Amino acid sequence: MPADLTGKRIVVTGAATGIGRSTTLRVSANGAKVAAFDVNDADGAATISDANEAGGDARYWHVDVRDEAAVAGAVAAAETWLGGIDVLIHVAGVLQGAAVDLDEFPEDMWDTVIDINLRGSFTVSKYVSGVMKKQGSGVIILTASGAGVLGGSSSFAYGSSKGGVHGLALVMEARLSEHGIRVNDVLPGEVATPLKITQVKIMHEAGGSAGNLEEKIGALVSPDEISKVYAFLASDDASMVKGSVRTR
Ligand SMILES: NC(=O)c1ccc[n+]([C@@H]2O[C@H](COP(=O)([O-])OP(=O)(O)OC[C@H]3O[C@@H](n4cnc5c(N)ncnc54)[C@H](O)[C@@H]3O)[C@@H](O)[C@H]2O)c1
């Protein structure tokens, strides 16, 4: 039985490719009206046209999650277009610095990853939670990772940023429930997306683990599978689910 999202007003970030694209298509097919944010406008437009051709009601905004003014403007525009925001599914993120040694890790790469993954999660949550606080209800789903939460990471900056996102979700869960806002963070496991496939190739070339590259890529889970978890968490059936959700 697909998660029933009939009438839900949902914002999805990182909607252009990978997990965000699959999640946009799924929640749209399950009845939600979707405001999609990304910086990759060509793939973002393709996600929206695929969602709408399948009978959905979705719209795209160019939003760099590092840009506070852009986030504030897009959240306000999405609130108006949707008529409120029931669910934020924040998926946007980057992985840079895989296999780079700590003593050689560039400061600007560190800043980029932390800004997009951690500060972006904070900024998008900040503006969406303001809308939800007025409503007295909402669901915020952040995207952490096993990296920096359950163990190590191929990238010092990536693992650190995701540890931060996990911490942010725990703090938000504790502080926002009094406003009727449920907060979850998803640790999506190893999913076949542009981000992960690039990382697997880099680690393979760096000699990270034995084995065949095609088999390593073939072992990844499809983003469509993971989108079912996000759709469930967005639904009322997940009202008793608190905090972190692991899919591996
Ligand atoms: N694929 C995995 O195995 C895996 C594992 C754990 C966590 N994650 C997390 O899942 C999320 C989605 O990643 P994915 O694997 O689908 O990769 P992806 O590269 O396909 O998707 C990331 C999306 O974020 C967008 N994005 C990047 N920078 C942005 C910015 N500054 N502002 C707005 N949008 C931006 C990209 O354009 C892209 O559409 C990321 O947060 C990633 O860290 C992925």
The ligand as a Tripos MOL2 file, in Angstrom:
@<TRIPOS>MOLECULE
LIG
   44    48     1     0     0
SMALL
NO_CHARGES

@<TRIPOS>ATOM
      1 N1         23.6520    8.2170   -2.4040 N.am      1 LIG1
      2 C1         24.0460    7.7600   -1.2110 C.2       1 LIG1
      3 O1         24.5440    6.6330   -1.0640 O.2       1 LIG1
      4 C2         23.8810    8.6390   -0.0060 C.ar      1 LIG1
      5 C3         24.2270    8.0950    1.2420 C.ar      1 LIG1
      6 C4         24.0560    8.8720    2.3680 C.ar      1 LIG1
      7 C5         23.5620   10.1630    2.2480 C.ar      1 LIG1
      8 N2         23.2530   10.6700    1.0310 N.ar      1 LIG1
      9 C6         22.7280   12.0290    0.9660 C.3       1 LIG1
     10 O2         21.5590   12.0420    0.1800 O.3       1 LIG1
     11 C7         21.3900   13.3510   -0.3590 C.3       1 LIG1
     12 C8         21.0790   13.2460   -1.8380 C.3       1 LIG1
     13 O3         22.2340   12.8020   -2.5050 O.3       1 LIG1
     14 P1         22.1930   11.8520   -3.7690 P.3       1 LIG1
     15 O4         22.9860   10.6820   -3.4140 O.co2     1 LIG1
     16 O5         20.8120   11.7030   -4.2650 O.co2     1 LIG1
     17 O6         23.1100   12.7120   -4.7680 O.3       1 LIG1
     18 P2         22.7740   13.6650   -6.0020 P.3       1 LIG1
     19 O7         24.0510   14.3440   -6.3110 O.co2     1 LIG1
     20 O8         22.0930   12.8960   -7.0650 O.co2     1 LIG1
     21 O9         21.7100   14.6970   -5.4080 O.3       1 LIG1
     22 C9         22.0550   15.8510   -4.7040 C.3       1 LIG1
     23 C10        21.1660   16.9930   -5.1820 C.3       1 LIG1
     24 O10        21.4750   18.1520   -4.3990 O.3       1 LIG1
     25 C11        21.5630   19.2680   -5.2900 C.3       1 LIG1
     26 N3         22.4170   20.2970   -4.7230 N.ar      1 LIG1
     27 C12        23.7610   20.2710   -4.5710 C.ar      1 LIG1
     28 N4         24.2020   21.4310   -4.0570 N.ar      1 LIG1
     29 C13        23.1030   22.2110   -3.8640 C.ar      1 LIG1
     30 C14        22.9070   23.5220   -3.3660 C.ar      1 LIG1
     31 N5         23.9390   24.2930   -2.9670 N.pl3     1 LIG1
     32 N6         21.6400   24.0100   -3.2940 N.ar      1 LIG1
     33 C15        20.5940   23.2510   -3.7250 C.ar      1 LIG1
     34 N7         20.7230   22.0170   -4.2120 N.ar      1 LIG1
     35 C16        21.9610   21.4930   -4.2830 C.ar      1 LIG1
     36 C17        22.1670   18.6580   -6.5690 C.3       1 LIG1
     37 O11        22.0220   19.4960   -7.6950 O.3       1 LIG1
     38 C18        21.4170   17.3460   -6.6630 C.3       1 LIG1
     39 O12        20.1990   17.4900   -7.3550 O.3       1 LIG1
     40 C19        22.6710   14.1280   -0.0380 C.3       1 LIG1
     41 O13        22.4380   14.9510    1.0890 O.3       1 LIG1
     42 C20        23.6500   13.0310    0.3020 C.3       1 LIG1
     43 O14        24.6560   13.4740    1.1590 O.3       1 LIG1
     44 C21        23.4080    9.9330   -0.1020 C.ar      1 LIG1
@<TRIPOS>BOND
     1     1     2 1
     2     2     3 2
     3     2     4 1
     4     4     5 ar
     5     4    44 ar
     6     5     6 ar
     7     6     7 ar
     8     7     8 ar
     9     8     9 1
    10     8    44 ar
    11     9    10 1
    12     9    42 1
    13    10    11 1
    14    11    12 1
    15    11    40 1
    16    12    13 1
    17    13    14 1
    18    14    15 2
    19    14    16 1
    20    14    17 1
    21    17    18 1
    22    18    19 2
    23    18    20 1
    24    18    21 1
    25    21    22 1
    26    22    23 1
    27    23    24 1
    28    23    38 1
    29    24    25 1
    30    25    26 1
    31    25    36 1
    32    26    27 ar
    33    26    35 ar
    34    27    28 ar
    35    28    29 ar
    36    29    30 ar
    37    29    35 ar
    38    30    31 1
    39    30    32 ar
    40    32    33 ar
    41    33    34 ar
    42    34    35 ar
    43    36    37 1
    44    36    38 1
    45    38    39 1
    46    40    41 1
    47    40    42 1
    48    42    43 1
@<TRIPOS>SUBSTRUCTURE
     1 LIG1         1 GROUP 0 **** ****
